Amino acid sequence: MAVTKNQEYTVTVEGYSGEGAGVARIDGFVVFVSGALRGEVCRVLILKVLKSAAFAKVLEVLVPSPHRIAPDCPYFPRCGGCTYRHMDYAEELAAKRQRVQDALTRLGGSDVQVEEILGAPDTDCYRNKSQYPIAPNGTVGFYRARSHEVIGVERCRLQMPQADAAAQAVRQYIRQVRVPCYDEKTGRGLLRHLYVRTNGAGESLICLLGNGERAPREPELVELLRQAVPSAVGIVWGVNRKKGNVILGDSYRTLWGENTLRDPLWGLTFRLSVPSFYQVNRAQAEVLYRKAVEFAALTGEETVLDLYCGAGTITLCMAQHCKQAIGAEIVPEAIEDAKANAKRNNVENVEFFCGDASAVAADLAARGLRPDVICVDP
């Protein structure tokens, strides 16, 4: 039976795609069903048919999964920020575990078995970094799934309250000052993205990315943001003239306060600038790093090479348990933060190199370095 566009079928969902859609088969032909859960029997409508697969939407769930829940977000599924809000957390973890297993087995040809995911105790308000695209009409929110259309979001369950407050202040600034916002199709307009990073103490570093050197009426912008986020430690303007929807810029100017944020992690204190990489879930980062150190089985005599090291978080954690730790990262600002973090925490058995990870690794190998442990977190 050939699968036909705009036809209805009854299917049983077998699993999930890498993007979280349900996977079903019609006479062996793969059908990706948006919004369907594993084990469900659904009546679906075929939206698109390709040579190797078809795409469908759910018309009716005939046999629901016990893991199906009512989405707790009014923007789901229009906003593309979340994929799994229609299933409980246990099923979400199972779907993500299967995604990694499929990548290793089906794509990578490995027989490694993925262990159970160590789930997070809190699944709301955990993101310490928030990035809001700004549409040409001034809408501040998040992209619709698989599009560049910005959906206005007043309150996101994943972001810290400080980030949503900053977004509201930017909306007010756009209205009051009538700021032109960036259109990636034409390359015209000024405001592009709002970026907010918040530490464990609730302090925030706020950055606005713009298609120019200055924002209009900057003192007014600063005042609005400081009123909305009293715990802000700094407000930064980032210049980004690149075409498309790239977020971060090439240069940064401090409008008020500090241009970095400090955050404690695993007994160390890290300085973070806007371009620095840092795990967005701080609590789970500690779980991740503890597990990495455990797997490394360090005795204190090893040399550890940490590729894609960002601000040096994993490097410095590893350094507490090995003889020497080396970090490599292509972002210059992140390497500067990493060096400052090592100095601030009195960690002396580390060295950081700025450059492409593969190039740095090749250079170190040419110089005779043979690391005992390589940590890769790309």
Residue pairs with C-beta under 8 A, 6 or more apart in sequence:
1 26
1 27
3 9
3 26
3 27
3 29
3 31
3 46
3 49
3 54
4 46
4 49
5 46
5 47
5 48
5 49
5 54
6 45
6 46
7 45
7 46
8 43
8 44
8 45
8 46
8 59
9 26
9 31
9 43
9 44
9 46
9 56
10 41
10 42
10 43
10 44
10 62
11 24
11 25
11 26
11 31
11 33
11 41
11 42
11 44
11 56
12 24
12 39
12 40
12 41
13 22
13 23
13 24
13 33
13 36
13 37
13 38
13 39
13 40
13 41
13 42
14 23
14 24
14 25
14 38
15 22
15 23
15 38
15 98
16 22
16 23
16 38
16 95
16 98
16 99
17 23
17 32
18 99
18 102
18 103
19 83
20 83
20 84
20 95
21 32
21 33
21 34
21 35
21 36
21 55
22 32
22 33
22 34
22 35
22 36
22 37
22 38
22 40
22 42
23 30
23 31
23 32
23 33
24 30
24 31
24 33
24 36
24 42
24 44
24 56
25 31
26 54
29 53
29 54
30 52
30 53
30 54
31 44
31 46
31 53
31 54
31 55
31 56
32 53
32 54
32 55
32 56
33 42
33 44
33 56
33 57
33 58
34 55
34 56
34 57
34 58
34 77
35 57
35 58
35 77
35 86
36 42
36 44
36 58
36 61
37 64
37 65
37 67
37 68
37 86
37 87
37 91
38 65
38 67
38 91
38 94
38 95
39 63
39 65
40 61
40 62
40 63
40 64
40 65
40 68
41 61
41 62
41 63
42 58
42 59
42 60
42 61
42 62
43 58
43 59
43 60
43 62
44 56
44 57
44 58
44 59
45 56
45 57
45 59
46 54
46 55
46 56
47 54
47 55
47 56
47 57
48 54
48 55
49 55
61 68
65 87
65 91
67 87
67 88
67 90
67 91
68 86
68 87
69 86
69 87
69 88
70 86
71 77
71 85
71 86
72 85
72 157
73 79
73 82
73 85
73 156
73 157
75 81
75 142
75 151
75 153
75 156
76 82
76 85
76 86
77 85
77 86
77 145
78 144
78 151
79 141
79 142
79 143
79 144
79 145
79 151
79 153
80 142
80 143
80 144
80 145
80 146
80 147
80 151
81 142
81 143
81 153
81 156
81 158
82 158
84 91
84 92
84 95
87 95
89 119
89 123
93 116
93 117
93 119
96 117
97 114
97 116
97 117
100 114
101 113
101 114
104 110
104 112
104 114
105 111
105 112
118 284
118 287
118 291
120 126
120 281
120 283
120 284
121 283
122 283
124 157
124 158
125 157
125 158
125 159
125 160
125 161
126 158
126 280
126 281
126 282
126 283
126 284
127 158
127 159
127 160
127 163
127 280
127 281
128 160
128 197
128 198
128 199
128 200
128 263
128 278
128 280
128 281
128 282
129 195
129 196
129 197
129 198
129 278
129 280
130 156
130 159
130 160
130 163
130 164
130 167
130 194
130 195
130 196
130 197
130 198
131 193
131 194
131 195
131 247
132 140
132 141
132 142
132 153
132 163
132 167
132 170
132 193
132 194
132 195
132 196
133 140
133 141
133 142
133 143
133 148
133 150
133 192
133 193
133 245
133 247
134 140
134 150
134 170
134 174
134 181
134 182
134 191
134 192
134 193
134 194
135 141
135 149
135 150
135 181
136 181
136 182
136 183
136 189
137 181
138 171
138 174
138 175
138 179
138 181
139 150
139 151
139 152
140 150
140 152
140 153
140 167
140 170
140 171
140 174
140 194
141 150
141 151
141 152
141 153
141 167
142 150
142 151
142 153
142 156
143 149
143 150
143 151
144 150
144 151
148 184
148 245
153 167
154 164
154 168
155 164
156 163
156 164
159 196
160 196
160 198
160 202
160 204
162 196
162 198
162 202
162 204
162 229
162 231
162 232
163 196
163 198
163 204
165 228
165 229
166 194
166 196
166 204
166 206
166 225
166 228
166 229
166 232
167 194
167 196
168 228
169 224
169 225
169 227
169 228
169 229
170 191
170 194
170 208
170 224
170 225
172 224
173 179
173 220
173 221
173 224
174 181
174 191
176 220
176 224
177 216
177 217
177 220
177 221
179 190
179 191
179 215
179 216
180 188
180 189
180 190
180 191
181 189
181 190
181 191
181 192
182 188
182 189
182 190
182 191
182 192
182 210
182 211
183 189
184 243
184 244
184 245
187 211
187 243
188 211
189 211
190 210
190 211
190 212
190 215
190 216
191 208
191 209
191 210
191 211
191 215
192 209
192 210
192 211
192 240
192 247
193 208
193 209
193 240
193 247
194 206
194 207
194 208
194 209
195 206
195 207
195 208
195 209
195 238
195 247
195 248
195 274
196 204
196 205
196 206
196 207
196 229
197 204
197 205
197 261
197 272
197 274
197 278
198 204
198 205
198 261
199 261
199 262
199 263
199 282
200 263
200 264
200 282
201 231
201 263
202 231
203 231
203 232
203 233
203 261
204 229
204 231
204 232
204 233
204 261
205 232
205 233
205 234
205 236
205 258
205 259
205 260
205 261
205 272
205 274
206 225
206 229
206 232
206 234
206 235
206 236
207 235
207 236
207 237
207 238
207 252
207 274
208 215
208 221
208 235
208 236
208 237
208 238
209 238
209 239
209 240
209 247
209 248
209 249
210 237
210 238
210 239
210 240
211 240
211 241
212 239
212 241
213 239
213 253
214 237
215 221
215 237
215 255
218 237
218 255
221 235
221 255
222 235
222 255
222 256
225 232
225 235
226 232
226 235
226 256
232 257
233 257
233 258
233 261
234 254
234 256
234 257
234 258
234 259
234 260
234 261
235 254
235 255
235 256
235 257
236 252
236 253
236 254
236 255
236 259
236 274
237 252
237 253
237 254
237 255
238 248
238 249
238 251
238 252
238 253
238 274
239 249
239 250
239 251
239 252
239 253
240 246
240 247
240 248
240 249
240 250
241 249
241 250
242 249
248 274
248 275
252 259
252 273
252 274
252 275
259 273
259 274
260 271
260 272
260 273
260 337
261 271
261 272
262 269
262 270
262 271
262 272
263 269
263 270
263 272
263 278
263 282
264 270
265 282
265 285
265 286
265 289
265 313
266 286
266 289
266 290
266 317
268 313
268 316
268 317
268 341
268 345
268 347
269 341
269 344
269 345
270 278
270 311
270 312
270 313
270 316
270 337
270 341
271 311
271 337
271 340
271 341
271 344
272 278
272 311
272 337
273 333
273 334
273 336
273 337
274 333
275 331
275 333
275 334
276 310
276 311
276 331
276 333
276 334
276 337
277 308
277 310
277 311
277 329
277 331
277 334
278 285
278 310
278 311
278 313
279 285
279 288
279 313
285 313
289 313
289 314
289 317
292 314
292 317
292 318
292 375
293 317
293 318
293 321
296 302
296 304
296 318
296 321
296 322
296 373
296 375
298 304
298 318
298 321
298 322
298 373
300 321
300 322
300 323
301 322
301 323
302 322
302 323
302 324
302 371
302 372
302 373
303 322
303 323
303 324
303 325
303 326
303 369
303 370
303 371
303 372
303 373
304 315
304 318
304 319
304 322
304 324
304 325
304 326
304 371
304 372
304 373
304 374
304 375
305 326
305 328
305 361
305 364
305 369
305 371
305 373
305 374
305 375
306 312
306 314
306 315
306 318
306 325
306 326
306 327
306 328
306 374
306 375
306 377
307 328
307 357
307 360
307 361
307 374
307 375
307 376
307 377
307 378
308 328
308 329
308 357
308 376
308 377
308 378
309 315
309 327
309 328
309 329
309 334
309 338
309 352
309 377
310 329
310 331
310 334
310 338
310 377
311 334
311 337
311 338
311 341
312 327
312 337
312 338
312 339
312 341
312 342
312 350
312 352
313 341
314 327
314 375
314 377
315 325
315 326
315 327
315 338
315 350
315 352
315 375
316 325
316 338
316 341
316 342
316 345
316 347
316 350
318 325
318 373
318 375
319 325
319 342
319 347
319 349
319 350
320 347
322 349
322 372
322 373
323 349
324 349
324 350
324 351
325 349
325 350
325 351
326 350
326 351
326 352
326 353
326 364
326 369
326 371
327 335
327 338
327 350
327 351
327 352
327 353
328 352
328 353
328 354
328 355
328 357
328 360
328 361
329 335
329 338
329 352
329 353
329 354
329 357
330 354
330 355
330 356
330 357
331 354
332 354
335 352
335 353
335 354
338 352
339 352
342 348
342 350
342 352
353 360
353 363
353 364
355 363
357 378
364 371
